[in-house]
Amino acid sequence: MSKNRDIFGDEIEENKDFSAWQDYKPSRYKVGQQVIGNILTITADSVLVDIGSPVDGVLPKREIVDEKGDLKYKIGDKVPCVIKRVSDDSIALKLDGARIRLDEVADLEDAYDREIPVEGLVSEVVKGGFRVILPGQVRAFCPLSQFSLGGNREDYFVNRKLPFMITQWEEGGKNVIVSHKKAIMQETLEKERSFLEQVQLNSVLPAEVVRIEKFGVFVKLKDWELEGLIPLSELSWVKVRLPNEVVKVGDQIDVVFLNYKEDSTGKLLLTFSLKLAQMHMNPWHQAHLKYPVGSVWDGLVEKKEPFGFFVQVAPGVIGLLPKSSYIDLPQHRDIDQLKKGDAIRVVVREVKEDDKKILLGIPSDGEDETVTALTVANPGKLGTLADVFHKSSRKSKK
């Protein structure tokens, strides 16, 4: 590998700071990009923020001041920002989540150019939409088709401040049209991007059940205001027919972040699991200890097949009783007559915990001493899901 040398042929020690300047490309930083910076200096009207580039970001001081005029951050603090403008020698920032204020009228046109949401006051309902007052008393119109009503009446939003995206702007702030939907969409995209940057797969998150469908349950994450789906198969370790057997709307639950993907429109689809957040309810957890080889169980026939029976030995745990294991026994004809829901005494012959498989047999006289009985609500039935969740199988000695 060749080294840099001066005109005399001597090796030049690389100046890392100069290399960093050479590597700096304004195009690496995009308007709307979220960054975490360190506050370097606080002046009378601005804040210099180190965002990891040779060019420091500049944040208006008013965005880190509370209503009393006190600073919410100090030098050295980390501050979440969004890039507002990029040039060769500067990067303008705004506090993440902050919207343009009334003393930033000059930035309205820039907000239109850069597609940055602004805060507007819904002043009245008019034909076809809403009248909106933007910073500096700039009047704008939001068509009804560009407003997210969320199931509310139009007059519900009068005198409320909401985010809007400026979609049409003429010089001097004339004929201004705004979109509430686009602003909400961009805020959601920013939340989604931040979520994926900060939350790892398999993280446990607090959520609320907001909607129930046949195929699963929709939940809203408390700390992120994002929605996702718990598929039917991820609701419980036990087979579930209908989601409302497990949860109801309004329930506060913990979920595990399973996966994500984007749909055709770019919307982020989040998938969660309820059962993984309830590992203590996993009937297969440490199955080799719960159902040791040689233990005898009073089970229930779950399904009959030509090769044998599937037998439930505990709620959510089904083992295989092969025909070959009892075909030579004197009582094999009686066993063959069993049907779904009938009781049968079995012994555990083999446990494959990772595969969720248990091999069963018919206990001999010597094994048929200690019996673990399967507790169910009604003889011949598996009971309700509440039985599964709130009753554990009781061990008894015969």
Contacts in CASP RR format, 6 or more apart in sequence:
PFRMAT RR
TARGET T0000
AUTHOR 0000-0000-0000
METHOD contacts of the structure
MODEL  1
MSKNRDIFGDEIEENKDFSAWQDYKPSRYKVGQQVIGNILTITADSVLVD
IGSPVDGVLPKREIVDEKGDLKYKIGDKVPCVIKRVSDDSIALKLDGARI
RLDEVADLEDAYDREIPVEGLVSEVVKGGFRVILPGQVRAFCPLSQFSLG
GNREDYFVNRKLPFMITQWEEGGKNVIVSHKKAIMQETLEKERSFLEQVQ
LNSVLPAEVVRIEKFGVFVKLKDWELEGLIPLSELSWVKVRLPNEVVKVG
DQIDVVFLNYKEDSTGKLLLTFSLKLAQMHMNPWHQAHLKYPVGSVWDGL
VEKKEPFGFFVQVAPGVIGLLPKSSYIDLPQHRDIDQLKKGDAIRVVVRE
VKEDDKKILLGIPSDGEDETVTALTVANPGKLGTLADVFHKSSRKSKK
3 11 0 8 1.000
3 12 0 8 1.000
4 11 0 8 1.000
4 12 0 8 1.000
4 14 0 8 1.000
5 11 0 8 1.000
5 12 0 8 1.000
6 12 0 8 1.000
17 54 0 8 1.000
20 54 0 8 1.000
21 54 0 8 1.000
24 53 0 8 1.000
24 54 0 8 1.000
24 55 0 8 1.000
26 55 0 8 1.000
26 86 0 8 1.000
26 87 0 8 1.000
26 88 0 8 1.000
26 91 0 8 1.000
28 53 0 8 1.000
29 35 0 8 1.000
29 51 0 8 1.000
29 53 0 8 1.000
29 83 0 8 1.000
29 86 0 8 1.000
29 91 0 8 1.000
30 83 0 8 1.000
30 86 0 8 1.000
31 83 0 8 1.000
31 84 0 8 1.000
31 85 0 8 1.000
31 86 0 8 1.000
31 114 0 8 1.000
31 115 0 8 1.000
31 116 0 8 1.000
32 82 0 8 1.000
32 83 0 8 1.000
32 84 0 8 1.000
32 114 0 8 1.000
32 116 0 8 1.000
32 190 0 8 1.000
33 82 0 8 1.000
33 83 0 8 1.000
34 80 0 8 1.000
34 81 0 8 1.000
34 82 0 8 1.000
34 83 0 8 1.000
34 96 0 8 1.000
34 190 0 8 1.000
34 193 0 8 1.000
34 194 0 8 1.000
34 197 0 8 1.000
35 51 0 8 1.000
35 80 0 8 1.000
35 81 0 8 1.000
35 82 0 8 1.000
35 83 0 8 1.000
35 93 0 8 1.000
36 51 0 8 1.000
36 78 0 8 1.000
36 79 0 8 1.000
36 80 0 8 1.000
36 81 0 8 1.000
37 49 0 8 1.000
37 50 0 8 1.000
37 51 0 8 1.000
37 52 0 8 1.000
37 78 0 8 1.000
37 79 0 8 1.000
37 80 0 8 1.000
37 81 0 8 1.000
38 49 0 8 1.000
38 50 0 8 1.000
38 76 0 8 1.000
38 77 0 8 1.000
38 78 0 8 1.000
38 79 0 8 1.000
39 47 0 8 1.000
39 48 0 8 1.000
39 49 0 8 1.000
39 50 0 8 1.000
39 73 0 8 1.000
39 74 0 8 1.000
39 75 0 8 1.000
39 76 0 8 1.000
39 77 0 8 1.000
39 78 0 8 1.000
39 79 0 8 1.000
40 48 0 8 1.000
40 49 0 8 1.000
40 50 0 8 1.000
40 56 0 8 1.000
40 75 0 8 1.000
40 76 0 8 1.000
41 47 0 8 1.000
41 48 0 8 1.000
41 75 0 8 1.000
42 48 0 8 1.000
42 61 0 8 1.000
42 64 0 8 1.000
42 71 0 8 1.000
42 74 0 8 1.000
42 75 0 8 1.000
43 61 0 8 1.000
44 61 0 8 1.000
45 60 0 8 1.000
45 61 0 8 1.000
45 62 0 8 1.000
46 58 0 8 1.000
46 59 0 8 1.000
46 60 0 8 1.000
46 61 0 8 1.000
47 58 0 8 1.000
47 59 0 8 1.000
47 60 0 8 1.000
47 61 0 8 1.000
47 64 0 8 1.000
47 73 0 8 1.000
47 79 0 8 1.000
48 56 0 8 1.000
48 57 0 8 1.000
48 58 0 8 1.000
48 59 0 8 1.000
49 56 0 8 1.000
49 57 0 8 1.000
49 58 0 8 1.000
49 59 0 8 1.000
49 79 0 8 1.000
49 81 0 8 1.000
49 93 0 8 1.000
50 56 0 8 1.000
50 57 0 8 1.000
51 57 0 8 1.000
51 81 0 8 1.000
51 91 0 8 1.000
51 93 0 8 1.000
53 91 0 8 1.000
55 89 0 8 1.000
55 90 0 8 1.000
55 91 0 8 1.000
56 91 0 8 1.000
57 81 0 8 1.000
57 90 0 8 1.000
57 91 0 8 1.000
57 92 0 8 1.000
57 93 0 8 1.000
58 90 0 8 1.000
58 91 0 8 1.000
58 92 0 8 1.000
58 93 0 8 1.000
59 79 0 8 1.000
59 81 0 8 1.000
59 93 0 8 1.000
59 94 0 8 1.000
59 95 0 8 1.000
60 94 0 8 1.000
62 101 0 8 1.000
62 103 0 8 1.000
63 94 0 8 1.000
63 95 0 8 1.000
63 98 0 8 1.000
64 71 0 8 1.000
64 72 0 8 1.000
64 73 0 8 1.000
64 79 0 8 1.000
64 95 0 8 1.000
65 71 0 8 1.000
65 72 0 8 1.000
66 72 0 8 1.000
73 79 0 8 1.000
79 95 0 8 1.000
80 95 0 8 1.000
80 96 0 8 1.000
81 93 0 8 1.000
81 94 0 8 1.000
81 95 0 8 1.000
81 96 0 8 1.000
82 93 0 8 1.000
82 94 0 8 1.000
82 95 0 8 1.000
82 96 0 8 1.000
82 97 0 8 1.000
82 190 0 8 1.000
83 91 0 8 1.000
83 92 0 8 1.000
83 93 0 8 1.000
84 92 0 8 1.000
84 93 0 8 1.000
84 94 0 8 1.000
84 114 0 8 1.000
84 116 0 8 1.000
85 91 0 8 1.000
85 92 0 8 1.000
85 110 0 8 1.000
85 114 0 8 1.000
86 92 0 8 1.000
94 116 0 8 1.000
96 190 0 8 1.000
99 117 0 8 1.000
99 118 0 8 1.000
99 119 0 8 1.000
99 163 0 8 1.000
100 107 0 8 1.000
100 108 0 8 1.000
100 111 0 8 1.000
100 116 0 8 1.000
100 118 0 8 1.000
100 119 0 8 1.000
100 135 0 8 1.000
101 119 0 8 1.000
101 135 0 8 1.000
102 135 0 8 1.000
102 136 0 8 1.000
103 135 0 8 1.000
104 135 0 8 1.000
105 135 0 8 1.000
105 136 0 8 1.000
105 138 0 8 1.000
108 118 0 8 1.000
108 134 0 8 1.000
108 135 0 8 1.000
108 136 0 8 1.000
108 138 0 8 1.000
108 166 0 8 1.000
108 169 0 8 1.000
108 173 0 8 1.000
109 169 0 8 1.000
109 172 0 8 1.000
109 173 0 8 1.000
110 116 0 8 1.000
111 117 0 8 1.000
111 118 0 8 1.000
111 166 0 8 1.000
112 166 0 8 1.000
112 169 0 8 1.000
115 165 0 8 1.000
115 186 0 8 1.000
117 163 0 8 1.000
117 164 0 8 1.000
117 165 0 8 1.000
117 183 0 8 1.000
117 186 0 8 1.000
117 187 0 8 1.000
118 134 0 8 1.000
118 135 0 8 1.000
118 163 0 8 1.000
118 164 0 8 1.000
118 165 0 8 1.000
118 166 0 8 1.000
118 178 0 8 1.000
119 135 0 8 1.000
119 161 0 8 1.000
119 162 0 8 1.000
119 163 0 8 1.000
119 164 0 8 1.000
120 132 0 8 1.000
120 133 0 8 1.000
120 134 0 8 1.000
120 135 0 8 1.000
120 140 0 8 1.000
120 161 0 8 1.000
120 162 0 8 1.000
120 163 0 8 1.000
120 164 0 8 1.000
120 178 0 8 1.000
121 132 0 8 1.000
121 133 0 8 1.000
121 159 0 8 1.000
121 160 0 8 1.000
121 161 0 8 1.000
122 130 0 8 1.000
122 131 0 8 1.000
122 132 0 8 1.000
122 142 0 8 1.000
122 157 0 8 1.000
122 158 0 8 1.000
122 159 0 8 1.000
122 160 0 8 1.000
122 161 0 8 1.000
122 162 0 8 1.000
123 130 0 8 1.000
123 131 0 8 1.000
123 132 0 8 1.000
123 133 0 8 1.000
123 158 0 8 1.000
123 159 0 8 1.000
124 130 0 8 1.000
124 131 0 8 1.000
124 158 0 8 1.000
125 131 0 8 1.000
125 154 0 8 1.000
125 155 0 8 1.000
125 158 0 8 1.000
126 141 0 8 1.000
128 143 0 8 1.000
128 144 0 8 1.000
129 141 0 8 1.000
129 142 0 8 1.000
129 143 0 8 1.000
129 144 0 8 1.000
129 147 0 8 1.000
129 154 0 8 1.000
130 141 0 8 1.000
130 142 0 8 1.000
130 144 0 8 1.000
130 147 0 8 1.000
130 154 0 8 1.000
130 157 0 8 1.000
131 139 0 8 1.000
131 140 0 8 1.000
131 141 0 8 1.000
132 139 0 8 1.000
132 140 0 8 1.000
132 141 0 8 1.000
132 142 0 8 1.000
132 164 0 8 1.000
132 178 0 8 1.000
133 139 0 8 1.000
133 140 0 8 1.000
134 140 0 8 1.000
134 164 0 8 1.000
134 166 0 8 1.000
134 176 0 8 1.000
134 178 0 8 1.000
138 173 0 8 1.000
138 176 0 8 1.000
139 176 0 8 1.000
140 164 0 8 1.000
140 166 0 8 1.000
140 176 0 8 1.000
140 177 0 8 1.000
140 178 0 8 1.000
141 176 0 8 1.000
141 177 0 8 1.000
141 178 0 8 1.000
142 164 0 8 1.000
142 177 0 8 1.000
142 178 0 8 1.000
142 179 0 8 1.000
142 180 0 8 1.000
143 177 0 8 1.000
143 179 0 8 1.000
144 154 0 8 1.000
146 167 0 8 1.000
146 178 0 8 1.000
146 179 0 8 1.000
146 180 0 8 1.000
146 181 0 8 1.000
146 182 0 8 1.000
147 157 0 8 1.000
147 180 0 8 1.000
147 181 0 8 1.000
148 180 0 8 1.000
148 181 0 8 1.000
148 184 0 8 1.000
149 157 0 8 1.000
162 180 0 8 1.000
162 183 0 8 1.000
163 180 0 8 1.000
163 183 0 8 1.000
163 184 0 8 1.000
163 187 0 8 1.000
164 178 0 8 1.000
164 179 0 8 1.000
164 180 0 8 1.000
164 183 0 8 1.000
165 178 0 8 1.000
165 179 0 8 1.000
165 180 0 8 1.000
165 182 0 8 1.000
165 183 0 8 1.000
165 186 0 8 1.000
166 176 0 8 1.000
166 177 0 8 1.000
166 178 0 8 1.000
167 177 0 8 1.000
167 178 0 8 1.000
167 179 0 8 1.000
167 182 0 8 1.000
168 175 0 8 1.000
168 176 0 8 1.000
168 177 0 8 1.000
169 176 0 8 1.000
170 176 0 8 1.000
188 226 0 8 1.000
191 224 0 8 1.000
191 225 0 8 1.000
191 226 0 8 1.000
192 226 0 8 1.000
192 268 0 8 1.000
195 221 0 8 1.000
195 224 0 8 1.000
195 226 0 8 1.000
196 260 0 8 1.000
196 268 0 8 1.000
199 205 0 8 1.000
199 224 0 8 1.000
199 257 0 8 1.000
200 257 0 8 1.000
201 257 0 8 1.000
201 258 0 8 1.000
201 259 0 8 1.000
202 256 0 8 1.000
202 257 0 8 1.000
202 258 0 8 1.000
202 276 0 8 1.000
203 256 0 8 1.000
203 257 0 8 1.000
204 254 0 8 1.000
204 255 0 8 1.000
204 256 0 8 1.000
204 277 0 8 1.000
205 221 0 8 1.000
205 222 0 8 1.000
205 223 0 8 1.000
205 224 0 8 1.000
205 254 0 8 1.000
205 255 0 8 1.000
205 256 0 8 1.000
205 257 0 8 1.000
205 272 0 8 1.000
206 221 0 8 1.000
206 222 0 8 1.000
206 223 0 8 1.000
206 252 0 8 1.000
206 253 0 8 1.000
206 254 0 8 1.000
207 219 0 8 1.000
207 220 0 8 1.000
207 221 0 8 1.000
207 222 0 8 1.000
207 252 0 8 1.000
207 253 0 8 1.000
207 254 0 8 1.000
207 255 0 8 1.000
207 272 0 8 1.000
208 219 0 8 1.000
208 220 0 8 1.000
208 222 0 8 1.000
208 250 0 8 1.000
208 251 0 8 1.000
208 252 0 8 1.000
208 253 0 8 1.000
209 217 0 8 1.000
209 218 0 8 1.000
209 219 0 8 1.000
209 247 0 8 1.000
209 248 0 8 1.000
209 249 0 8 1.000
209 250 0 8 1.000
209 251 0 8 1.000
209 253 0 8 1.000
210 218 0 8 1.000
210 219 0 8 1.000
210 220 0 8 1.000
210 227 0 8 1.000
210 249 0 8 1.000
210 250 0 8 1.000
211 217 0 8 1.000
211 218 0 8 1.000
211 249 0 8 1.000
212 218 0 8 1.000
212 243 0 8 1.000
212 244 0 8 1.000
212 247 0 8 1.000
212 248 0 8 1.000
212 249 0 8 1.000
213 243 0 8 1.000
214 232 0 8 1.000
214 242 0 8 1.000
214 243 0 8 1.000
215 231 0 8 1.000
215 232 0 8 1.000
216 229 0 8 1.000
216 230 0 8 1.000
216 231 0 8 1.000
216 232 0 8 1.000
216 235 0 8 1.000
216 243 0 8 1.000
217 229 0 8 1.000
217 230 0 8 1.000
217 235 0 8 1.000
217 243 0 8 1.000
217 246 0 8 1.000
217 247 0 8 1.000
217 274 0 8 1.000
218 227 0 8 1.000
218 228 0 8 1.000
218 229 0 8 1.000
218 230 0 8 1.000
219 227 0 8 1.000
219 228 0 8 1.000
219 229 0 8 1.000
219 230 0 8 1.000
219 253 0 8 1.000
219 255 0 8 1.000
219 272 0 8 1.000
220 226 0 8 1.000
220 227 0 8 1.000
220 228 0 8 1.000
221 227 0 8 1.000
221 228 0 8 1.000
226 268 0 8 1.000
226 270 0 8 1.000
227 270 0 8 1.000
228 269 0 8 1.000
228 270 0 8 1.000
228 271 0 8 1.000
228 272 0 8 1.000
229 269 0 8 1.000
229 270 0 8 1.000
229 271 0 8 1.000
229 272 0 8 1.000
230 255 0 8 1.000
230 271 0 8 1.000
230 272 0 8 1.000
230 273 0 8 1.000
230 274 0 8 1.000
231 271 0 8 1.000
232 240 0 8 1.000
232 243 0 8 1.000
234 258 0 8 1.000
234 271 0 8 1.000
234 272 0 8 1.000
234 273 0 8 1.000
234 274 0 8 1.000
234 275 0 8 1.000
234 276 0 8 1.000
235 243 0 8 1.000
235 246 0 8 1.000
235 247 0 8 1.000
235 274 0 8 1.000
235 275 0 8 1.000
236 246 0 8 1.000
236 274 0 8 1.000
236 275 0 8 1.000
236 281 0 8 1.000
236 385 0 8 1.000
236 388 0 8 1.000
237 275 0 8 1.000
237 278 0 8 1.000
237 281 0 8 1.000
237 282 0 8 1.000
237 283 0 8 1.000
237 284 0 8 1.000
237 316 0 8 1.000
238 283 0 8 1.000
238 315 0 8 1.000
238 316 0 8 1.000
238 385 0 8 1.000
238 388 0 8 1.000
239 316 0 8 1.000
240 246 0 8 1.000
240 385 0 8 1.000
245 384 0 8 1.000
245 385 0 8 1.000
246 274 0 8 1.000
246 385 0 8 1.000
247 253 0 8 1.000
247 274 0 8 1.000
253 274 0 8 1.000
253 277 0 8 1.000
254 274 0 8 1.000
254 277 0 8 1.000
254 278 0 8 1.000
255 272 0 8 1.000
255 273 0 8 1.000
255 274 0 8 1.000
255 277 0 8 1.000
256 272 0 8 1.000
256 273 0 8 1.000
256 274 0 8 1.000
256 276 0 8 1.000
256 277 0 8 1.000
257 270 0 8 1.000
257 272 0 8 1.000
258 271 0 8 1.000
258 272 0 8 1.000
258 273 0 8 1.000
258 276 0 8 1.000
259 270 0 8 1.000
259 271 0 8 1.000
260 268 0 8 1.000
260 269 0 8 1.000
260 270 0 8 1.000
260 271 0 8 1.000
261 268 0 8 1.000
261 269 0 8 1.000
262 268 0 8 1.000
262 269 0 8 1.000
263 269 0 8 1.000
275 281 0 8 1.000
275 282 0 8 1.000
279 285 0 8 1.000
281 389 0 8 1.000
283 290 0 8 1.000
283 314 0 8 1.000
283 315 0 8 1.000
283 316 0 8 1.000
283 317 0 8 1.000
284 317 0 8 1.000
284 353 0 8 1.000
284 356 0 8 1.000
286 353 0 8 1.000
287 317 0 8 1.000
287 351 0 8 1.000
287 353 0 8 1.000
287 356 0 8 1.000
287 358 0 8 1.000
288 351 0 8 1.000
288 353 0 8 1.000
290 314 0 8 1.000
291 297 0 8 1.000
291 313 0 8 1.000
291 314 0 8 1.000
291 317 0 8 1.000
291 348 0 8 1.000
291 351 0 8 1.000
291 358 0 8 1.000
292 348 0 8 1.000
292 351 0 8 1.000
293 348 0 8 1.000
293 349 0 8 1.000
293 350 0 8 1.000
293 351 0 8 1.000
294 347 0 8 1.000
294 348 0 8 1.000
294 349 0 8 1.000
294 367 0 8 1.000
295 347 0 8 1.000
295 348 0 8 1.000
295 370 0 8 1.000
295 372 0 8 1.000
296 345 0 8 1.000
296 346 0 8 1.000
296 347 0 8 1.000
296 348 0 8 1.000
296 363 0 8 1.000
296 367 0 8 1.000
296 368 0 8 1.000
296 369 0 8 1.000
296 370 0 8 1.000
296 371 0 8 1.000
296 372 0 8 1.000
297 313 0 8 1.000
297 314 0 8 1.000
297 345 0 8 1.000
297 346 0 8 1.000
297 347 0 8 1.000
297 348 0 8 1.000
297 371 0 8 1.000
297 372 0 8 1.000
297 373 0 8 1.000
297 374 0 8 1.000
298 343 0 8 1.000
298 344 0 8 1.000
298 345 0 8 1.000
298 371 0 8 1.000
298 372 0 8 1.000
298 373 0 8 1.000
298 374 0 8 1.000
299 311 0 8 1.000
299 312 0 8 1.000
299 313 0 8 1.000
299 343 0 8 1.000
299 344 0 8 1.000
299 345 0 8 1.000
299 346 0 8 1.000
299 374 0 8 1.000
300 311 0 8 1.000
300 312 0 8 1.000
300 341 0 8 1.000
300 342 0 8 1.000
300 343 0 8 1.000
300 344 0 8 1.000
300 374 0 8 1.000
300 376 0 8 1.000
300 380 0 8 1.000
300 382 0 8 1.000
301 309 0 8 1.000
301 310 0 8 1.000
301 311 0 8 1.000
301 312 0 8 1.000
301 338 0 8 1.000
301 339 0 8 1.000
301 340 0 8 1.000
301 341 0 8 1.000
301 342 0 8 1.000
301 343 0 8 1.000
301 344 0 8 1.000
302 309 0 8 1.000
302 310 0 8 1.000
302 311 0 8 1.000
302 312 0 8 1.000
302 318 0 8 1.000
302 340 0 8 1.000
302 341 0 8 1.000
302 382 0 8 1.000
303 309 0 8 1.000
303 310 0 8 1.000
303 340 0 8 1.000
304 310 0 8 1.000
304 338 0 8 1.000
304 339 0 8 1.000
304 340 0 8 1.000
306 323 0 8 1.000
307 322 0 8 1.000
307 323 0 8 1.000
308 320 0 8 1.000
308 321 0 8 1.000
308 322 0 8 1.000
308 323 0 8 1.000
309 320 0 8 1.000
309 321 0 8 1.000
309 335 0 8 1.000
309 338 0 8 1.000
309 344 0 8 1.000
310 318 0 8 1.000
310 319 0 8 1.000
310 320 0 8 1.000
310 321 0 8 1.000
311 318 0 8 1.000
311 319 0 8 1.000
311 320 0 8 1.000
311 321 0 8 1.000
311 344 0 8 1.000
311 346 0 8 1.000
311 360 0 8 1.000
312 318 0 8 1.000
312 319 0 8 1.000
312 374 0 8 1.000
312 382 0 8 1.000
313 319 0 8 1.000
313 346 0 8 1.000
313 348 0 8 1.000
313 358 0 8 1.000
313 360 0 8 1.000
313 372 0 8 1.000
313 374 0 8 1.000
314 372 0 8 1.000
314 374 0 8 1.000
314 393 0 8 1.000
315 374 0 8 1.000
315 382 0 8 1.000
315 387 0 8 1.000
315 388 0 8 1.000
315 391 0 8 1.000
315 393 0 8 1.000
316 388 0 8 1.000
317 358 0 8 1.000
318 358 0 8 1.000
319 357 0 8 1.000
319 358 0 8 1.000
319 359 0 8 1.000
319 360 0 8 1.000
320 357 0 8 1.000
320 358 0 8 1.000
320 359 0 8 1.000
320 360 0 8 1.000
321 344 0 8 1.000
321 346 0 8 1.000
321 360 0 8 1.000
321 361 0 8 1.000
321 362 0 8 1.000
322 359 0 8 1.000
322 361 0 8 1.000
325 349 0 8 1.000
325 360 0 8 1.000
325 361 0 8 1.000
325 362 0 8 1.000
326 332 0 8 1.000
326 335 0 8 1.000
326 361 0 8 1.000
326 362 0 8 1.000
329 335 0 8 1.000
329 362 0 8 1.000
331 362 0 8 1.000
335 344 0 8 1.000
335 362 0 8 1.000
338 344 0 8 1.000
341 380 0 8 1.000
341 381 0 8 1.000
341 382 0 8 1.000
342 380 0 8 1.000
343 379 0 8 1.000
343 380 0 8 1.000
345 362 0 8 1.000
345 363 0 8 1.000
345 368 0 8 1.000
345 371 0 8 1.000
346 360 0 8 1.000
346 361 0 8 1.000
346 362 0 8 1.000
346 363 0 8 1.000
347 360 0 8 1.000
347 361 0 8 1.000
347 362 0 8 1.000
347 363 0 8 1.000
347 364 0 8 1.000
347 367 0 8 1.000
347 368 0 8 1.000
348 358 0 8 1.000
348 359 0 8 1.000
348 360 0 8 1.000
349 359 0 8 1.000
349 360 0 8 1.000
349 361 0 8 1.000
350 358 0 8 1.000
350 359 0 8 1.000
351 357 0 8 1.000
351 358 0 8 1.000
351 359 0 8 1.000
352 358 0 8 1.000
352 359 0 8 1.000
368 398 0 8 1.000
369 397 0 8 1.000
369 398 0 8 1.000
370 397 0 8 1.000
370 398 0 8 1.000
371 396 0 8 1.000
371 397 0 8 1.000
371 398 0 8 1.000
372 393 0 8 1.000
372 394 0 8 1.000
372 395 0 8 1.000
372 396 0 8 1.000
373 393 0 8 1.000
373 394 0 8 1.000
373 395 0 8 1.000
373 396 0 8 1.000
374 393 0 8 1.000
375 387 0 8 1.000
375 391 0 8 1.000
375 392 0 8 1.000
375 393 0 8 1.000
375 394 0 8 1.000
376 382 0 8 1.000
376 383 0 8 1.000
376 387 0 8 1.000
377 383 0 8 1.000
377 384 0 8 1.000
377 387 0 8 1.000
END
